[in-house]
Structure formats: structure tokens, C-alpha cells
Amino acid sequence: MSKSGHEFSVGDHVVYPAHGVGQVQGVEVQEVAGMQLEVYVITFDHEKMTLRVPTAKAKTAGLRSLAETGVVSKALTTLKGRARVKRTMWSRRAQEYEAKINSGDLISIAEVVRDLHRADNQPEQSYSERQLYESALDRMAREVAAIERIDRDAAIVMLNKSLLKVPVAAAAAAAA
């Protein structure tokens, strides 16, 4: 809790599940249906959007602080893992990937990036696969960039390095 009694302060970077990383611009009181409602005003520069989230409903809406360093390192480790692709219909998998991206959970987003990542020697992705991959990579990169205080492009380079690292056991097996 900040000094004002609110969970987030002006200038804080926050994550809203459906939109990713935004910045708290202020707290306003608005009248909605004749009632006074206190809201966080959050801007998402990359979407050129402003969102107003009631302060009382912020937690239930999924608004959260940036991930802790432990969560970030776990997400980066997730990127290094083996892709897990279920043998279900693409439409069902696409829905699951979309749900993970919009969950706002950094590790779930990392799973989508890992599962949809294609190395140069792998077959081409379909348009919808590429769209989901780009969406997940962008969402993850923006949060990592805000945490590490680097720009989005530097964060993407960092994530790509994690994606290209071969797990130690696999590297040892390949060398043997």
C-alpha cells in the first residue's frame, strides 16, 4: 500500500491482463450512474490507450505490479524448456494460447512464446500461429523491459537469447 492508501502510485508500471504493461497516470473520482467512483487512470503507450480501473476492483480485475525477479528468471527458464504442443485441433490450442496471453501471468505467456517459437531450421508458422507468437513475445518483452529498465527491442534480444539456448542435458547428449 502506498502513502495515499492505494495499492499503486502515480508513475508505477502495472500489468493489466488483457493489455499488458501500462503506467498509472493518476487516481480520479468519476461519477458513474450517479455514484462516485475512484479509478486508476492507466495509459498503455504501445496501444495509444487509456484505461480507467476502479480502485476497489483493481485486484479482481487482475491489475498487478510488475513481476518479481524470481518470476522473471522462472519465465526465462521456461523459454529454455522443451516446447509442449498438444495434439488437439489448432482452434482449441489457439484459444488456450490466447487465454494464457490474456491471463497476464508472465510464466503462462512464456509458455506460449516457447511453444510457438520456431528456430530457423524449423517449418514456417501459419499466419495465426505467428500472430499469437508475436502477441505473446511482445507482451512478455514489454514487461521484461519495464522490469529491467531497458527498451522493448533490447528485451526481445534478451528473450531470443533464452529461446536459442539449448538445455544443458540436450547439449551434452548432442556432443556425445
C-alpha positions as CSV (number, residue, x, y, z in Angstrom):
1,M,0.0,0.0,0.0
2,S,1.3,3.5,-0.9
3,K,1.0,6.6,1.3
4,S,-2.3,7.5,-0.3
5,G,-3.9,4.2,0.8
6,H,-3.9,3.0,-2.8
7,E,-2.0,-0.1,-3.9
8,F,-0.5,1.7,-6.9
9,S,1.0,5.2,-7.1
10,V,1.3,7.7,-10.0
11,G,4.2,6.6,-12.2
12,D,4.0,2.9,-11.2
13,H,4.2,0.4,-14.0
14,V,1.4,-2.1,-13.7
15,V,0.2,-5.1,-15.7
16,Y,-3.4,-5.4,-16.8
17,P,-4.1,-8.9,-18.1
18,A,-5.8,-8.0,-21.4
19,H,-3.4,-5.2,-22.3
20,G,-0.1,-5.8,-20.8
21,V,2.2,-3.2,-19.2
22,G,0.8,0.3,-18.6
23,Q,1.7,3.2,-16.3
24,V,-0.5,4.7,-13.6
25,Q,-1.1,8.4,-14.6
26,G,-3.3,9.2,-11.6
27,V,-6.3,8.5,-9.4
28,E,-9.6,10.3,-10.3
29,V,-13.0,10.3,-8.9
30,Q,-15.7,10.0,-11.6
31,E,-19.4,9.9,-11.4
32,V,-20.9,6.8,-12.9
33,A,-24.6,6.2,-12.8
34,G,-25.0,8.8,-10.0
35,M,-22.3,7.2,-7.8
36,Q,-18.8,8.5,-7.0
37,L,-16.2,6.0,-8.2
38,E,-12.5,6.2,-7.6
39,V,-10.5,5.0,-10.6
40,Y,-6.8,4.4,-11.5
41,V,-6.0,6.1,-14.8
42,I,-3.6,3.9,-16.7
43,T,-2.0,4.6,-20.1
44,F,-0.8,2.0,-22.5
45,D,1.6,3.9,-24.8
46,H,2.0,0.9,-27.2
47,E,-1.8,0.7,-27.7
48,K,-2.3,4.5,-27.5
49,M,-5.0,3.8,-25.0
50,T,-6.1,5.0,-21.6
51,L,-7.9,2.6,-19.2
52,R,-9.8,3.5,-16.1
53,V,-10.0,0.8,-13.5
54,P,-12.0,1.2,-10.3
55,T,-9.5,1.2,-7.3
56,A,-11.8,-1.1,-5.3
57,K,-11.9,-3.6,-8.2
58,A,-8.3,-3.4,-9.3
59,K,-7.3,-6.7,-7.7
60,T,-10.3,-8.7,-9.0
61,A,-9.7,-7.1,-12.5
62,G,-6.2,-8.7,-12.4
63,L,-4.3,-5.4,-12.1
64,R,-0.9,-6.2,-10.6
65,S,2.6,-4.9,-10.1
66,L,5.4,-5.9,-12.4
67,A,6.7,-9.4,-11.8
68,E,9.3,-10.0,-9.2
69,T,12.9,-11.1,-10.3
70,G,12.2,-14.7,-9.3
71,V,9.2,-14.8,-11.6
72,V,11.2,-13.3,-14.4
73,S,14.0,-15.8,-14.1
74,K,11.4,-18.6,-13.9
75,A,9.8,-17.3,-17.1
76,L,13.3,-17.1,-18.8
77,T,13.9,-20.7,-17.7
78,T,10.5,-21.7,-19.1
79,L,11.6,-20.3,-22.5
80,K,14.6,-22.7,-22.5
81,G,12.4,-25.7,-21.9
82,R,11.0,-28.1,-24.5
83,A,8.0,-26.9,-26.4
84,R,4.9,-28.8,-25.4
85,V,2.5,-28.9,-28.3
86,K,-0.7,-30.8,-27.6
87,R,-2.2,-32.9,-30.5
88,T,-5.5,-31.1,-30.3
89,M,-7.2,-29.1,-33.1
90,W,-5.5,-25.8,-33.8
91,S,-8.6,-23.7,-33.0
92,R,-8.7,-25.3,-29.5
93,R,-4.9,-24.7,-28.9
94,A,-5.2,-21.1,-30.3
95,Q,-8.0,-20.4,-27.7
96,E,-5.7,-21.8,-24.9
97,Y,-2.8,-19.7,-26.1
98,E,-5.0,-16.6,-26.2
99,A,-6.3,-17.3,-22.7
100,K,-2.7,-17.7,-21.4
101,I,-1.6,-14.4,-23.1
102,N,-4.6,-12.6,-21.6
103,S,-4.1,-14.1,-18.2
104,G,-1.4,-11.6,-17.5
105,D,0.8,-14.3,-15.9
106,L,4.4,-13.9,-17.1
107,I,5.1,-17.6,-16.9
108,S,2.0,-18.6,-18.9
109,I,2.9,-16.1,-21.5
110,A,6.5,-17.5,-21.6
111,E,4.9,-21.0,-22.2
112,V,3.1,-19.6,-25.3
113,V,6.3,-18.0,-26.6
114,R,8.2,-21.2,-26.0
115,D,5.6,-23.4,-27.6
116,L,5.1,-21.2,-30.7
117,H,8.8,-20.3,-31.2
118,R,10.3,-21.5,-34.5
119,A,14.0,-21.8,-35.0
120,D,15.4,-21.0,-38.4
121,N,15.7,-24.7,-39.3
122,Q,12.0,-25.4,-38.4
123,P,9.0,-25.2,-40.8
124,E,7.2,-21.9,-41.4
125,Q,4.4,-20.9,-39.0
126,S,0.9,-20.3,-40.1
127,Y,-0.4,-16.7,-40.1
128,S,-2.4,-17.3,-36.9
129,E,0.5,-19.0,-35.1
130,R,2.8,-16.1,-36.0
131,Q,0.1,-13.6,-34.7
132,L,-0.2,-15.4,-31.4
133,Y,3.6,-15.8,-31.1
134,E,4.2,-12.1,-31.8
135,S,1.5,-11.1,-29.4
136,A,2.9,-13.2,-26.6
137,L,6.5,-12.2,-27.3
138,D,5.5,-8.5,-27.3
139,R,3.6,-8.8,-24.1
140,M,6.5,-10.6,-22.4
141,A,9.1,-8.2,-23.8
142,R,7.2,-5.1,-22.6
143,E,7.1,-6.5,-19.0
144,V,10.7,-7.6,-19.0
145,A,11.7,-4.2,-20.5
146,A,9.8,-2.3,-17.7
147,I,11.4,-4.5,-15.0
148,E,14.9,-4.3,-16.4
149,R,14.5,-0.7,-17.4
150,I,15.5,-1.3,-20.9
151,D,13.6,-0.8,-24.2
152,R,11.4,-3.3,-25.8
153,D,13.8,-4.2,-28.5
154,A,16.6,-4.9,-26.0
155,A,14.1,-7.1,-24.1
156,I,13.3,-9.1,-27.3
157,V,17.0,-9.7,-27.9
158,M,17.3,-11.0,-24.3
159,L,14.2,-13.3,-24.8
160,N,15.5,-14.6,-28.1
161,K,18.8,-15.5,-26.4
162,S,16.9,-17.5,-23.9
163,L,14.9,-19.2,-26.6
164,L,18.0,-20.2,-28.5
165,K,19.9,-21.6,-25.5
166,V,19.9,-25.4,-25.7
167,P,19.2,-27.1,-22.3
168,V,22.4,-28.4,-20.8
169,A,21.4,-32.1,-20.9
170,A,20.5,-31.8,-24.6
171,A,23.8,-30.1,-25.4
172,A,25.7,-32.8,-23.6
173,A,23.8,-35.5,-25.4
174,A,24.4,-33.9,-28.8
175,A,28.2,-33.6,-28.0
176,A,28.3,-37.3,-27.0
